[in-house]
Amino acid sequence: MPRLSRRTFVAASAAAALVARPAVAAPAATVAEFDVAIIGAGAAGIAAARRVAAAGRRYVLIEAAGQIGGRCVTDTRSFGVPFDRGAHWIHFPGSNPVARLAPRSGIEIYPAPQSQKVRIGLRNAREGELEDFLSAQVRATRAIADAARKGDTSCAQALPNDLGDWRPTVAFVLGPFMCGKDLAQISTADFARAPERRADAFCRQGFGALLASLAGGLSVQLDTPASAIAVGRGIAVETPKGTISARTAIITVSTNVMASGRIRFTPNLPRRVADACNNLSLGSYDHIALELSGNPLDLDSDDLVFEKSSNTHTAAILANTSGSQLCLIEVAGSFGRELSGEGEAAMVDFAADWLTKLYGGEIRKAVSRAGATQWNADARFLGAMSAAAPGGEAARRVLSEPIYEAVWYAGEAAHDTLWGTVGGAWESGERAAAAALRRLAGMREPAPEEKRPPRRRQGAHHRRVPR
């Protein structure tokens, strides 16, 4: 049975211990001249920096956080095993650019199981019930595609009326679990453009560790957020450590950060770009991580479990990740946003109570360690992955265009089909870098200091006056 796909793309902590050639923390610059300034060292920023560096151009890569990875990082300290606090699923591993570039040693990529489970009360769904669920999902997906051909409406409006009591579960899987938003907030056209992601894989050392390995050798200025970007004859990027001067720039911060005004633009961000960011706002998706001793759920490694729910207060289980005792309870959409706003303790309480409802017993006694991500509250991201609002599918094309003549946006939100994925962000970063390099090729190179005409001497005994 094919695995239901999803598009996760959030992040937080660090795990670059597996990197063969770690990214180099660059000294802070006061005023510097670069060909390309890259804001954000997530997947898009790393891909862009690699492309620019390979072309022999001068670049600066700055990152607001204390580690690289953006919304794809691995935490090895919280539980003693790799914990992907953000992106975890490697979609299309055969063609995924990040997976294809993985080092041959130290990194293990393995296929995700092709089966899934559905819990109905205290028991697993029977084969016939699973078939009914999958059939309902197929009908819903087709109905959304049909609606997209007629116009761009909300996915909720497109749902067929024959889903029966599977409707809440189908709505959770296609909306919050896959896109981070409720179906009422998602464009049918945007949803339909994304290909089905049936082939998935995991990285045993963590997807964030895999991404970090690809930043080996890059120069990165950590803890260096951009506060303002001014575009004139050149580009000036203001940071707490000084002003960076560049000829072109690539911005890879999230759409929510772009729309929040946390980075000041001079001149102001064009209205169509601001509108595109608002139409591509980030949904909510968080992991509640529970270390469960003794496998009380009796699940296999990387088992994916849904609940046949009757309302929106539901979640998904990704059990025993990579053979560990770590189980991820995935909460998303409007309910996930509300729950995460109540704090980590409330999130852990929900997860323990929800599992007890589905599996009985005393789940709480099996929890040795617990934690939760809260990416909506993280000022560096303000959410999970982008999903276009009804009527807003064209916004992705807007973000793929130059913002100014020498500035580009890159990230998962700028990919028209692989949005919400690390692979989509990577491809977008490479595309933006290629555009910046074409721009640089058409610009006149500044005269090097040593080639500038010497000052005319004012006489043999002229002296420079001390200042």
Secondary structure, 3 states (H helix, E strand, C coil): CCCCCCCCCCCCCCCCCCCCCCCEECCCCCCCEEEEEEECCCHHHHHHHHHHHHCCCCEEEECCCCCCCCCCCEECCCCCCCEECCCCCEECCCCCHHHHCCCCCCCCEEECCCCCEEEECCEECCHHHHHHHHHHHHHHHHHHHHHHHHCCCEHHHHCCCCCHHHHHHHHHHHHHHHHCCCHHHCEHHHHHHCCCCCCEEEECCCHHHHHHHCCCCCEEECCCCCCEEEECCCEEEEECCEEEEEEEEEECCCHHHHHHCCCEEECCCCHHHHHHHHHCCECCEEEEEEEECCCCCCCCCCCEEEECCCCCCCCEEECCHHHCCEEEEEEEHHHHHHHHHCCHHHHHHHHHHHHHHHHCCCHHHHEEEEEECCCCCCCCCCCCCECCCCCCCCHHHHHHCCCECCEEECCHHHCCCCCCCHHHHHHHHHHHHHHHHHHHHCCCCCCCHHHCCCCCCCCCCCCCCCC
